[in-house]
């Protein structure tokens, strides 16, 4: 049975694809969960409209992410932490700490978008990557100083 996928389905296809599946799979899984529609001309047109709207929304998101990247390149944050004699931190600076520091600067960044290879464990200046969009990432400067 040929169906048009309305959502991405693992191991089957992505939104807008016309795929061949077994009738039972379509009837019992795809159609009830509204993951697919029968492959007809009318449904194909509907799916094309949905696809265009999604692409437009993604383009809008990307533009907003690029604007935020420009804003982030001009801003840095300072995190004051307890440290020992040899500039080693008693704890570590994590993505949550960085997100909180930027919220004090009136910039909202989700902690899951902050990419740290490993937690920061020494005093200093670090360039931290922030993944704002699948195609847009920026760098922010984080100063880790002694309290």
ROZANU-867503 format. One record per residue (C-alpha): residue in three letters; x, y, z. Coordinates in Angstrom, 3 decimals, m for minus. Layout:
// residues N
<r><torvex>ala</torvex><X>X</X><Y>Y</Y><Z>Z</Z></r>
...
// end
This chain:
// residues 147
<r><torvex>unk</torvex><X>0.000</X><Y>0.000</Y><Z>0.000</Z></r>
<r><torvex>unk</torvex><X>1.349</X><Y>3.455</Y><Z>m0.904</Z></r>
<r><torvex>unk</torvex><X>1.136</X><Y>6.136</Y><Z>1.766</Z></r>
<r><torvex>unk</torvex><X>2.368</X><Y>9.703</Y><Z>2.191</Z></r>
<r><torvex>unk</torvex><X>4.095</X><Y>10.326</Y><Z>5.507</Z></r>
<r><torvex>unk</torvex><X>2.892</X><Y>13.367</Y><Z>7.469</Z></r>
<r><torvex>unk</torvex><X>5.624</X><Y>12.994</Y><Z>10.135</Z></r>
<r><torvex>unk</torvex><X>9.107</X><Y>11.485</Y><Z>10.249</Z></r>
<r><torvex>unk</torvex><X>8.914</X><Y>7.744</Y><Z>10.973</Z></r>
<r><torvex>unk</torvex><X>12.053</X><Y>5.814</Y><Z>11.939</Z></r>
<r><torvex>unk</torvex><X>13.187</X><Y>3.239</Y><Z>9.383</Z></r>
<r><torvex>unk</torvex><X>10.345</X><Y>4.239</Y><Z>7.020</Z></r>
<r><torvex>unk</torvex><X>10.938</X><Y>7.783</Y><Z>5.791</Z></r>
<r><torvex>unk</torvex><X>10.603</X><Y>11.485</Y><Z>6.461</Z></r>
<r><torvex>unk</torvex><X>7.758</X><Y>13.983</Y><Z>6.134</Z></r>
<r><torvex>unk</torvex><X>6.332</X><Y>14.190</Y><Z>2.616</Z></r>
<r><torvex>unk</torvex><X>7.840</X><Y>10.927</Y><Z>1.353</Z></r>
<r><torvex>unk</torvex><X>5.637</X><Y>8.529</Y><Z>m0.589</Z></r>
<r><torvex>unk</torvex><X>6.509</X><Y>5.026</Y><Z>0.580</Z></r>
<r><torvex>unk</torvex><X>5.308</X><Y>1.486</Y><Z>0.088</Z></r>
<r><torvex>unk</torvex><X>4.257</X><Y>m0.237</Y><Z>3.352</Z></r>
<r><torvex>unk</torvex><X>2.263</X><Y>m3.296</Y><Z>4.249</Z></r>
<r><torvex>unk</torvex><X>m1.500</X><Y>m2.648</Y><Z>4.493</Z></r>
<r><torvex>unk</torvex><X>m1.719</X><Y>m3.810</Y><Z>8.130</Z></r>
<r><torvex>unk</torvex><X>1.094</X><Y>m1.486</Y><Z>9.209</Z></r>
<r><torvex>unk</torvex><X>m0.634</X><Y>1.447</Y><Z>7.550</Z></r>
<r><torvex>unk</torvex><X>m4.097</X><Y>0.565</Y><Z>8.894</Z></r>
<r><torvex>unk</torvex><X>m3.082</X><Y>m0.360</Y><Z>12.448</Z></r>
<r><torvex>unk</torvex><X>m0.164</X><Y>1.991</Y><Z>13.156</Z></r>
<r><torvex>unk</torvex><X>0.370</X><Y>4.835</Y><Z>10.701</Z></r>
<r><torvex>unk</torvex><X>m3.217</X><Y>5.962</Y><Z>10.098</Z></r>
<r><torvex>unk</torvex><X>m4.464</X><Y>5.874</Y><Z>13.742</Z></r>
<r><torvex>unk</torvex><X>m1.427</X><Y>7.882</Y><Z>14.940</Z></r>
<r><torvex>unk</torvex><X>m1.849</X><Y>10.305</Y><Z>12.016</Z></r>
<r><torvex>unk</torvex><X>1.680</X><Y>9.587</Y><Z>10.794</Z></r>
<r><torvex>unk</torvex><X>0.545</X><Y>8.953</Y><Z>7.221</Z></r>
<r><torvex>unk</torvex><X>m2.296</X><Y>9.397</Y><Z>4.737</Z></r>
<r><torvex>unk</torvex><X>m3.251</X><Y>7.291</Y><Z>1.706</Z></r>
<r><torvex>unk</torvex><X>m1.324</X><Y>8.283</Y><Z>m1.427</Z></r>
<r><torvex>unk</torvex><X>m3.874</X><Y>10.294</Y><Z>m3.413</Z></r>
<r><torvex>unk</torvex><X>m3.586</X><Y>13.509</Y><Z>m5.446</Z></r>
<r><torvex>unk</torvex><X>m5.538</X><Y>15.549</Y><Z>m2.861</Z></r>
<r><torvex>unk</torvex><X>m3.430</X><Y>14.277</Y><Z>0.033</Z></r>
<r><torvex>unk</torvex><X>m0.248</X><Y>14.967</Y><Z>m1.928</Z></r>
<r><torvex>unk</torvex><X>m1.259</X><Y>18.636</Y><Z>m2.301</Z></r>
<r><torvex>unk</torvex><X>m2.081</X><Y>18.906</Y><Z>1.401</Z></r>
<r><torvex>unk</torvex><X>1.300</X><Y>17.429</Y><Z>2.351</Z></r>
<r><torvex>unk</torvex><X>3.099</X><Y>19.846</Y><Z>0.010</Z></r>
<r><torvex>unk</torvex><X>1.398</X><Y>22.786</Y><Z>1.774</Z></r>
<r><torvex>unk</torvex><X>2.398</X><Y>21.428</Y><Z>5.183</Z></r>
<r><torvex>unk</torvex><X>5.972</X><Y>20.939</Y><Z>3.960</Z></r>
<r><torvex>unk</torvex><X>6.153</X><Y>24.538</Y><Z>2.688</Z></r>
<r><torvex>unk</torvex><X>4.898</X><Y>25.874</Y><Z>6.039</Z></r>
<r><torvex>unk</torvex><X>7.499</X><Y>23.820</Y><Z>7.933</Z></r>
<r><torvex>unk</torvex><X>10.303</X><Y>25.046</Y><Z>5.669</Z></r>
<r><torvex>unk</torvex><X>9.151</X><Y>28.643</Y><Z>6.169</Z></r>
<r><torvex>unk</torvex><X>9.092</X><Y>28.176</Y><Z>9.957</Z></r>
<r><torvex>unk</torvex><X>12.573</X><Y>26.605</Y><Z>9.903</Z></r>
<r><torvex>unk</torvex><X>13.921</X><Y>29.517</Y><Z>7.853</Z></r>
<r><torvex>unk</torvex><X>12.426</X><Y>31.951</Y><Z>10.353</Z></r>
<r><torvex>unk</torvex><X>14.002</X><Y>30.020</Y><Z>13.266</Z></r>
<r><torvex>unk</torvex><X>17.371</X><Y>30.029</Y><Z>11.518</Z></r>
<r><torvex>unk</torvex><X>17.220</X><Y>33.794</Y><Z>10.998</Z></r>
<r><torvex>unk</torvex><X>16.379</X><Y>34.327</Y><Z>14.684</Z></r>
<r><torvex>unk</torvex><X>19.260</X><Y>32.034</Y><Z>15.680</Z></r>
<r><torvex>unk</torvex><X>21.672</X><Y>34.030</Y><Z>13.498</Z></r>
<r><torvex>unk</torvex><X>20.520</X><Y>37.232</Y><Z>15.195</Z></r>
<r><torvex>unk</torvex><X>21.099</X><Y>35.682</Y><Z>18.617</Z></r>
<r><torvex>unk</torvex><X>24.555</X><Y>34.512</Y><Z>17.499</Z></r>
<r><torvex>unk</torvex><X>25.482</X><Y>38.108</Y><Z>16.643</Z></r>
<r><torvex>unk</torvex><X>24.211</X><Y>39.268</Y><Z>20.031</Z></r>
<r><torvex>unk</torvex><X>26.170</X><Y>36.537</Y><Z>21.844</Z></r>
<r><torvex>unk</torvex><X>29.411</X><Y>37.408</Y><Z>20.060</Z></r>
<r><torvex>unk</torvex><X>29.294</X><Y>40.859</Y><Z>21.702</Z></r>
<r><torvex>unk</torvex><X>28.558</X><Y>39.607</Y><Z>25.232</Z></r>
<r><torvex>unk</torvex><X>30.628</X><Y>37.713</Y><Z>27.780</Z></r>
<r><torvex>unk</torvex><X>29.755</X><Y>36.455</Y><Z>31.229</Z></r>
<r><torvex>unk</torvex><X>31.726</X><Y>36.193</Y><Z>34.445</Z></r>
<r><torvex>unk</torvex><X>31.285</X><Y>33.322</Y><Z>36.867</Z></r>
<r><torvex>unk</torvex><X>32.783</X><Y>33.717</Y><Z>40.340</Z></r>
<r><torvex>unk</torvex><X>33.622</X><Y>30.413</Y><Z>42.034</Z></r>
<r><torvex>unk</torvex><X>35.553</X><Y>29.103</Y><Z>45.023</Z></r>
<r><torvex>unk</torvex><X>39.077</X><Y>28.027</Y><Z>44.078</Z></r>
<r><torvex>unk</torvex><X>42.148</X><Y>26.636</Y><Z>45.796</Z></r>
<r><torvex>unk</torvex><X>45.714</X><Y>27.924</Y><Z>45.793</Z></r>
<r><torvex>unk</torvex><X>46.707</X><Y>26.457</Y><Z>42.421</Z></r>
<r><torvex>unk</torvex><X>43.641</X><Y>27.902</Y><Z>40.590</Z></r>
<r><torvex>unk</torvex><X>41.777</X><Y>24.595</Y><Z>40.725</Z></r>
<r><torvex>unk</torvex><X>38.072</X><Y>24.891</Y><Z>41.410</Z></r>
<r><torvex>unk</torvex><X>36.494</X><Y>23.093</Y><Z>44.358</Z></r>
<r><torvex>unk</torvex><X>33.658</X><Y>22.076</Y><Z>42.062</Z></r>
<r><torvex>unk</torvex><X>33.262</X><Y>22.671</Y><Z>38.353</Z></r>
<r><torvex>unk</torvex><X>31.476</X><Y>25.086</Y><Z>36.049</Z></r>
<r><torvex>unk</torvex><X>28.765</X><Y>23.310</Y><Z>34.077</Z></r>
<r><torvex>unk</torvex><X>26.390</X><Y>24.264</Y><Z>31.274</Z></r>
<r><torvex>unk</torvex><X>23.728</X><Y>25.062</Y><Z>33.902</Z></r>
<r><torvex>unk</torvex><X>26.049</X><Y>27.588</Y><Z>35.569</Z></r>
<r><torvex>unk</torvex><X>26.778</X><Y>29.261</Y><Z>32.231</Z></r>
<r><torvex>unk</torvex><X>23.065</X><Y>29.430</Y><Z>31.349</Z></r>
<r><torvex>unk</torvex><X>22.322</X><Y>31.010</Y><Z>34.743</Z></r>
<r><torvex>unk</torvex><X>25.094</X><Y>33.586</Y><Z>34.262</Z></r>
<r><torvex>unk</torvex><X>23.654</X><Y>34.590</Y><Z>30.880</Z></r>
<r><torvex>unk</torvex><X>20.163</X><Y>34.912</Y><Z>32.365</Z></r>
<r><torvex>unk</torvex><X>21.581</X><Y>37.569</Y><Z>34.686</Z></r>
<r><torvex>unk</torvex><X>22.758</X><Y>39.352</Y><Z>31.509</Z></r>
<r><torvex>unk</torvex><X>19.128</X><Y>39.169</Y><Z>30.213</Z></r>
<r><torvex>unk</torvex><X>19.960</X><Y>36.558</Y><Z>27.567</Z></r>
<r><torvex>unk</torvex><X>18.056</X><Y>33.288</Y><Z>27.683</Z></r>
<r><torvex>unk</torvex><X>20.021</X><Y>30.233</Y><Z>26.547</Z></r>
<r><torvex>unk</torvex><X>18.863</X><Y>26.671</Y><Z>27.091</Z></r>
<r><torvex>unk</torvex><X>21.487</X><Y>24.688</Y><Z>29.012</Z></r>
<r><torvex>unk</torvex><X>21.126</X><Y>21.787</Y><Z>26.560</Z></r>
<r><torvex>unk</torvex><X>22.338</X><Y>24.029</Y><Z>23.743</Z></r>
<r><torvex>unk</torvex><X>25.617</X><Y>24.829</Y><Z>25.512</Z></r>
<r><torvex>unk</torvex><X>28.330</X><Y>22.451</Y><Z>24.317</Z></r>
<r><torvex>unk</torvex><X>31.079</X><Y>21.674</Y><Z>26.825</Z></r>
<r><torvex>unk</torvex><X>33.543</X><Y>18.899</Y><Z>26.020</Z></r>
<r><torvex>unk</torvex><X>34.080</X><Y>18.566</Y><Z>29.759</Z></r>
<r><torvex>unk</torvex><X>33.176</X><Y>20.666</Y><Z>32.796</Z></r>
<r><torvex>unk</torvex><X>35.455</X><Y>23.640</Y><Z>33.460</Z></r>
<r><torvex>unk</torvex><X>37.723</X><Y>22.911</Y><Z>36.453</Z></r>
<r><torvex>unk</torvex><X>40.264</X><Y>25.773</Y><Z>36.375</Z></r>
<r><torvex>unk</torvex><X>40.163</X><Y>29.551</Y><Z>36.493</Z></r>
<r><torvex>unk</torvex><X>40.559</X><Y>31.369</Y><Z>33.187</Z></r>
<r><torvex>unk</torvex><X>38.850</X><Y>32.565</Y><Z>30.031</Z></r>
<r><torvex>unk</torvex><X>37.024</X><Y>29.985</Y><Z>27.922</Z></r>
<r><torvex>unk</torvex><X>35.331</X><Y>30.114</Y><Z>24.532</Z></r>
<r><torvex>unk</torvex><X>32.206</X><Y>28.008</Y><Z>24.817</Z></r>
<r><torvex>unk</torvex><X>30.195</X><Y>26.825</Y><Z>21.813</Z></r>
<r><torvex>unk</torvex><X>26.436</X><Y>27.350</Y><Z>21.834</Z></r>
<r><torvex>unk</torvex><X>24.394</X><Y>25.348</Y><Z>19.307</Z></r>
<r><torvex>unk</torvex><X>21.479</X><Y>27.672</Y><Z>18.566</Z></r>
<r><torvex>unk</torvex><X>20.050</X><Y>25.841</Y><Z>15.538</Z></r>
<r><torvex>unk</torvex><X>21.069</X><Y>22.671</Y><Z>13.666</Z></r>
<r><torvex>unk</torvex><X>22.883</X><Y>24.880</Y><Z>11.136</Z></r>
<r><torvex>unk</torvex><X>23.858</X><Y>27.820</Y><Z>13.397</Z></r>
<r><torvex>unk</torvex><X>26.281</X><Y>27.796</Y><Z>16.300</Z></r>
<r><torvex>unk</torvex><X>28.115</X><Y>30.587</Y><Z>18.016</Z></r>
<r><torvex>unk</torvex><X>30.820</X><Y>31.118</Y><Z>20.586</Z></r>
<r><torvex>unk</torvex><X>30.591</X><Y>32.993</Y><Z>23.858</Z></r>
<r><torvex>unk</torvex><X>33.370</X><Y>34.086</Y><Z>26.156</Z></r>
<r><torvex>unk</torvex><X>33.131</X><Y>32.834</Y><Z>29.730</Z></r>
<r><torvex>unk</torvex><X>35.383</X><Y>34.258</Y><Z>32.433</Z></r>
<r><torvex>unk</torvex><X>35.863</X><Y>31.977</Y><Z>35.425</Z></r>
<r><torvex>unk</torvex><X>37.245</X><Y>34.039</Y><Z>38.328</Z></r>
<r><torvex>unk</torvex><X>38.030</X><Y>33.491</Y><Z>41.993</Z></r>
<r><torvex>unk</torvex><X>35.399</X><Y>34.533</Y><Z>44.535</Z></r>
// end
